[in-house]
Amino acid sequence: MAEIKDPENTILMELKDGTVTIELLPDVAPKHVERMKELARAGQYDGVVFHRVIEGFMAQTGDVQHGNADKGGNMGRAGTGGSELPDLPAEFSKLPHDRGTLGAARSQNPNSANSQFFINFKDNHFLNGQYTVYGRVIDGMAHVDAITRGEPPANPDKMVSVKVAADA
């Protein structure tokens, strides 16, 4: 397991195969980091499916409105919702979308990120400067690589639980 330097800014995401440790980047994207921690602490990510998983690209999840498999979510609409909280302004940076980075999913409007995010399977530098990077996987990327593919997957994997390491 990776050394956790800052438990308050580290996410422990439990997947079917094990734990993914994500280092959040509050110095780069403070509003996105705060939103992820707020939703994690409220248990809103627990049970949410990976609704869009593209081989050689990324795995997208975080639709707390429609994508919760444990709470009777509408899987046909997974990927179209967010949280009850307001959308976030873009926090673009010079950080590249490298393998294992966390990016904020959004619509065409750069200031429409809310609860959804994606984890890059490979370096996706064509996304640089267009989507907010606010974390990176520091341990457990093999578990991310094992997420069931599809748009949407026939039997999607889910985040079993998502916690801030300081609370775990």
Secondary structure, DSSP 8 states (H G I E B T S, - for coil): ----S-GGGEEEEEETTEEEEEEE-TTT-HHHHHHHHHHHHTTTTTTBBEEEEETTTEEEE--TTT-BGGGT--TTTTTS---SS--B-----S----TTEEEE---SSTT-B-S-EEEESS--GGGTTTS-EEEEEEE-HHHHHTS--BSS-SS--B-SEEEEGGG-
